[in-house]
Amino acid sequence: MLLESLLFTLLTQAPTTATAPKPAAAAKAPAAAPRDAGTAAMPPSAKQGDASVAANAPKPAPKPMAPEVKTLVDRMQAFYEKTGDFKAGFKQDYKYKAFRRTQTSTGTVTYKKPGLMRWEYENPSKRTFVLAGNKVYMHDPEAQTLSVAAMDTSQLSASVTFLFGQGKLADEFAITKGDCKDCKGTLLVLDPLKNEPRFRQVRLEVDPSTAQVLKSTVVDPDGSENTIAFLDLKTNVGISADSFKLNPPEGTRVDDFTKKAQ
């Protein structure tokens, strides 16, 4: 698994099962642009030229947010700005478009300002991810390994950092209200204002009474969808910094990719 997919870049990457993470520098390579039936029939030179123009072409100016949408977005951001810590269960569903299958994972997530986060996966296999500063750790008890990688949190999108009380969604996204018959809250659809190689769209299901995010979905460039539902979220409960320390058992192999990358 790419350790850099932890956090909510975790929401923008497929939960693969590779045993060794890539160093942060290697994992930063942008995803290839998806192909369609129209470009497949064109000569290579035309494809490359059109792809270059499309990648650099500015997107049209977004329409102003509807008043009700702006009110909810402002309330949502204010909620997380006031949140010092939180803990919740989660259910992650990754829908692979190409393979037409869904991988489901469950566990708990814990967060504490500034920048401490722990994902404890219980099913389908036990794994622990911890973000601390600019390092991310993954403990795989079955493989008896602890992997460490660098993560440049300053490069995270506002779709991530607003959960930490940082970043303004309206600075990076055109935000509209979506239709959702099965949603328990209000669906907000976030389309990036600039060409974004990591994802195509973000959708947030927000509780209109509390302004908490109930569910987050990131649509990958290939159309796959990574959805995380937050269950029984509790905020400002006084979580200790010790909760983010990893103490693997004796005999665990440590792979420190931050040293190898230097």
C-alpha positions as CSV (number, residue, x, y, z in Angstrom):
1,M,0.0,0.0,0.0
2,L,1.2,3.5,-0.7
3,L,1.7,5.0,2.7
4,E,1.1,8.4,1.3
5,S,-2.5,7.4,0.7
6,L,-3.1,7.5,4.5
7,L,-4.9,10.5,5.6
8,F,-7.5,11.7,3.2
9,T,-5.2,11.3,0.3
10,L,-6.2,7.8,1.5
11,L,-9.5,8.9,0.1
12,T,-8.0,9.6,-3.3
13,Q,-6.1,6.3,-3.8
14,A,-7.1,2.7,-4.2
15,P,-6.5,0.6,-1.0
16,T,-4.0,-1.7,-2.7
17,T,-2.3,-4.5,-0.9
18,A,1.4,-4.1,-1.8
19,T,3.6,-4.9,1.2
20,A,6.3,-2.2,0.7
21,P,5.4,1.5,0.4
22,K,7.0,3.8,-2.0
23,P,9.0,6.8,-0.8
24,A,7.0,10.0,-0.8
25,A,9.0,11.5,-3.7
26,A,8.1,8.5,-5.9
27,A,4.5,8.4,-4.9
28,K,4.0,12.0,-5.9
29,A,4.0,11.1,-9.7
30,P,0.7,12.3,-11.3
31,A,-1.7,9.8,-12.5
32,A,-2.0,9.2,-16.3
33,A,-4.9,10.9,-18.0
34,P,-7.8,8.5,-18.8
35,R,-8.3,7.5,-22.4
36,D,-11.5,7.6,-24.3
37,A,-12.8,6.0,-27.5
38,G,-12.3,9.3,-29.5
39,T,-8.6,9.8,-28.7
40,A,-7.8,6.1,-29.2
41,A,-8.4,6.4,-33.0
42,M,-6.1,9.5,-33.4
43,P,-2.4,9.4,-34.4
44,P,0.1,9.6,-31.5
45,S,1.2,13.2,-32.3
46,A,-2.4,14.5,-32.2
47,K,-3.1,12.7,-29.0
48,Q,-0.1,14.2,-27.2
49,G,-0.8,17.7,-28.5
50,D,-4.5,17.6,-27.5
51,A,-3.6,16.1,-24.1
52,S,-1.1,18.9,-23.5
53,V,-3.6,21.5,-24.4
54,A,-6.4,19.9,-22.3
55,A,-4.1,19.7,-19.3
56,N,-3.1,23.3,-19.4
57,A,-6.5,24.8,-20.5
58,P,-8.0,26.9,-17.8
59,K,-11.4,25.8,-16.5
60,P,-14.4,28.2,-16.8
61,A,-15.0,30.5,-13.9
62,P,-17.3,28.8,-11.3
63,K,-20.7,30.1,-10.6
64,P,-21.1,31.7,-7.1
65,M,-22.3,29.3,-4.5
66,A,-26.0,29.2,-3.8
67,P,-26.8,31.0,-0.5
68,E,-27.9,27.8,1.2
69,V,-24.8,26.0,0.1
70,K,-22.5,28.8,1.2
71,T,-24.1,28.8,4.7
72,L,-23.6,25.0,5.1
73,V,-20.0,25.1,3.9
74,D,-19.2,28.0,6.3
75,R,-20.8,26.1,9.2
76,M,-19.0,22.9,8.3
77,Q,-15.6,24.7,8.2
78,A,-16.3,26.5,11.4
79,F,-17.2,23.1,13.0
80,Y,-13.8,21.6,12.2
81,E,-11.9,24.7,13.1
82,K,-13.3,24.4,16.6
83,T,-12.6,20.6,16.8
84,G,-9.5,19.8,18.8
85,D,-9.8,16.1,18.4
86,F,-12.3,13.5,17.3
87,K,-12.9,9.7,17.2
88,A,-15.2,7.7,15.0
89,G,-15.8,4.4,13.5
90,F,-15.5,4.2,9.7
91,K,-16.7,2.0,6.8
92,Q,-14.6,2.4,3.6
93,D,-16.0,1.2,0.3
94,Y,-13.7,1.3,-2.7
95,K,-15.5,0.7,-6.0
96,Y,-13.1,-0.4,-8.7
97,K,-14.7,0.7,-12.0
98,A,-12.5,-1.4,-14.2
99,F,-13.1,-4.6,-12.2
100,R,-16.7,-3.9,-11.3
101,R,-16.1,-4.9,-7.7
102,T,-16.1,-3.2,-4.3
103,Q,-13.6,-3.7,-1.5
104,T,-15.0,-2.9,2.0
105,S,-12.9,-2.1,5.1
106,T,-13.9,-1.1,8.6
107,G,-12.2,0.2,11.7
108,T,-11.7,3.4,13.8
109,V,-10.1,6.7,13.1
110,T,-8.7,9.1,15.7
111,Y,-7.5,12.7,15.2
112,K,-5.8,15.3,17.4
113,K,-4.6,18.7,16.5
114,P,-2.1,19.6,15.2
115,G,-1.7,16.8,12.6
116,L,-2.0,13.6,14.5
117,M,-4.2,10.9,13.0
118,R,-4.5,7.1,13.5
119,W,-6.5,4.7,11.3
120,E,-7.0,1.3,12.9
121,Y,-8.2,-1.2,10.3
122,E,-10.0,-4.2,11.7
123,N,-11.5,-5.9,8.6
124,P,-10.7,-7.5,6.2
125,S,-7.3,-7.5,7.9
126,K,-5.7,-5.7,10.8
127,R,-3.5,-2.8,9.9
128,T,-2.6,0.5,11.7
129,F,-1.7,3.8,10.0
130,V,-0.4,6.8,12.0
131,L,0.3,10.2,10.7
132,A,2.6,12.3,12.9
133,G,4.0,15.5,11.6
134,N,5.6,14.8,8.2
135,K,5.9,11.1,8.7
136,V,3.4,8.3,8.2
137,Y,3.7,4.8,9.8
138,M,2.1,1.5,8.8
139,H,2.1,-1.5,11.1
140,D,1.1,-4.8,9.6
141,P,0.9,-7.4,12.4
142,E,0.4,-10.3,10.1
143,A,3.6,-9.5,8.1
144,Q,5.3,-8.4,11.3
145,T,6.5,-5.1,9.6
146,L,6.5,-1.5,10.6
147,S,7.0,0.9,7.6
148,V,7.9,4.6,7.8
149,A,7.6,7.1,5.0
150,A,7.8,10.8,4.5
151,M,4.6,12.8,3.7
152,D,4.5,16.4,2.7
153,T,1.3,17.5,4.5
154,S,1.7,21.1,3.1
155,Q,0.8,19.7,-0.4
156,L,-2.6,18.2,0.8
157,S,-5.7,19.6,-0.9
158,A,-8.3,21.6,1.0
159,S,-10.5,18.6,0.7
160,V,-8.3,17.1,3.4
161,T,-7.0,20.0,5.4
162,F,-10.4,21.5,6.1
163,L,-11.0,18.5,8.4
164,F,-8.0,19.8,10.4
165,G,-9.5,23.3,10.6
166,Q,-7.2,24.5,7.8
167,G,-7.8,25.3,4.2
168,K,-10.8,26.9,2.5
169,L,-12.9,24.6,0.2
170,A,-14.2,27.5,-1.8
171,D,-10.6,28.4,-2.8
172,E,-10.1,25.1,-4.6
173,F,-13.6,23.9,-5.6
174,A,-16.8,24.9,-7.2
175,I,-19.4,23.7,-4.7
176,T,-23.0,22.8,-5.5
177,K,-25.8,20.9,-3.9
178,G,-26.3,17.4,-5.3
179,D,-29.3,15.1,-5.5
180,C,-29.2,12.0,-3.4
181,K,-32.3,10.0,-2.4
182,D,-30.4,7.7,-0.1
183,C,-28.4,10.4,1.8
184,K,-29.0,11.0,5.5
185,G,-27.7,14.6,5.1
186,T,-27.1,17.2,2.4
187,L,-24.9,16.2,-0.5
188,L,-22.3,18.7,-1.5
189,V,-20.5,18.2,-4.9
190,L,-17.0,19.6,-5.1
191,D,-15.5,20.1,-8.6
192,P,-11.8,21.2,-8.6
193,L,-11.2,24.7,-10.0
194,K,-7.9,23.6,-11.5
195,N,-6.9,20.5,-13.4
196,E,-6.3,17.9,-10.7
197,P,-4.4,14.7,-11.6
198,R,-5.2,12.9,-8.3
199,F,-9.0,12.9,-8.5
200,R,-11.9,14.0,-10.6
201,Q,-14.5,15.1,-7.9
202,V,-15.2,15.1,-4.2
203,R,-18.6,14.6,-2.6
204,L,-19.4,15.3,1.0
205,E,-22.5,14.2,2.7
206,V,-23.1,16.7,5.6
207,D,-25.4,16.6,8.5
208,P,-27.4,19.9,8.2
209,S,-28.1,20.1,11.9
210,T,-24.5,19.6,13.2
211,A,-22.5,20.5,10.0
212,Q,-20.4,17.3,10.5
213,V,-19.3,15.3,7.5
214,L,-21.1,12.0,7.5
215,K,-19.6,10.5,4.4
216,S,-16.8,11.5,2.0
217,T,-16.4,10.2,-1.6
218,V,-13.5,10.8,-3.9
219,V,-13.9,10.0,-7.5
220,D,-10.5,8.9,-9.1
221,P,-9.5,9.9,-12.6
222,D,-10.6,6.5,-13.9
223,G,-14.0,6.8,-12.3
224,S,-13.4,4.5,-9.3
225,E,-14.9,5.8,-6.1
226,N,-13.5,5.7,-2.6
227,T,-16.1,6.3,0.0
228,I,-15.6,6.6,3.8
229,A,-18.6,6.9,6.1
230,F,-17.9,8.2,9.6
231,L,-19.9,6.4,12.3
232,D,-20.7,7.7,15.8
233,L,-18.3,10.6,15.6
234,K,-17.3,12.2,18.9
235,T,-15.4,15.5,19.1
236,N,-13.3,17.2,21.8
237,V,-13.1,14.2,24.1
238,G,-9.6,14.8,25.3
239,I,-7.6,12.3,23.3
240,S,-4.0,11.9,24.6
241,A,-1.0,12.3,22.3
242,D,0.1,8.8,23.5
243,S,-2.8,7.3,21.5
244,F,-0.7,7.9,18.4
245,K,2.4,6.0,19.4
246,L,3.1,2.7,17.9
247,N,4.7,-0.1,20.0
248,P,5.1,-3.1,17.8
249,P,6.0,-6.4,19.4
250,E,9.6,-7.6,19.5
251,G,10.7,-9.2,16.3
252,T,8.9,-6.7,14.1
253,R,11.0,-5.6,11.0
254,V,11.2,-1.8,10.6
255,D,11.5,-0.5,7.1
256,D,12.4,3.3,7.3
257,F,12.0,4.7,3.8
258,T,12.7,8.2,5.0
259,K,16.4,7.2,5.5
260,K,16.6,5.3,2.2
261,A,15.2,8.3,0.3
262,Q,17.9,10.7,1.6
